[in-house]
Amino acid sequence: MAIDSQRANMSLKYTIPLESWDNKGSRVLGHTQEAQEINTYLMEVETKLFQCYQELRSKT
């Protein structure tokens, strides 16, 4: 995630084996139930962050 063109990292308290992580897509690889649940959660967090960003932009 980037804030004012600066990279910001955050932890969502999940540990993913390196070989199961798609760095380019920022998602868990595979079609297991766990991978799908984590990817859904990641999309929800991304959506909420974007909504917060849009709200902040509209206030300035």
N, C-alpha and C positions, 0 to 999 in steps of 0.2 A: 504494500500500500504506500502511496506517496502523498505527503502533505506539504503543500507549498514547494513542490519539486524536491522535497527531501524524503528519503525512504524512512518508513516507520514499520517496525515489526511488532507483532503482538502474538501472544500465545493463547490458544483456545483449549489448552490442557489435553491435547491428544498426542500420542506418540505413534508415529508411523514408521515402519521399517523403510530405510532409504530406498531399497529396491522396489517398494510399492508406491513411491511418490513420483508423480509427473511434475517435474520442476517447471517446465514450460507452461503447462496448463494449470498449475497450482491445484491439483486434484490427486486423489488416491486412484491408483490404477486398479483395474479389475472389476468384476461384476458380482462380487460377493455381497451378501446382505450388509456386512459391516462397511465395505467400501461405499456402497450406495447411500447408507445412512450418514456417513461422514461427509460425503460430497454434497448431500442435500443440506446438511447443517452448514457447510461452508458457503453454499449459495444463499442460505437464509441470512447468515452473518453479513455477507457481502451486500445483499440487498438492503439490510437495515443500516449499514454504514453509509451506503449511497444516499438513502433517504435522509439521514442526518446531515450529510454533506449538502444536499439540495436545500434543506431547511435553513442551514446556516448561510448559504449563499443568498437565499431570498431575503434574509434579514439585513443584509448589508447594502 
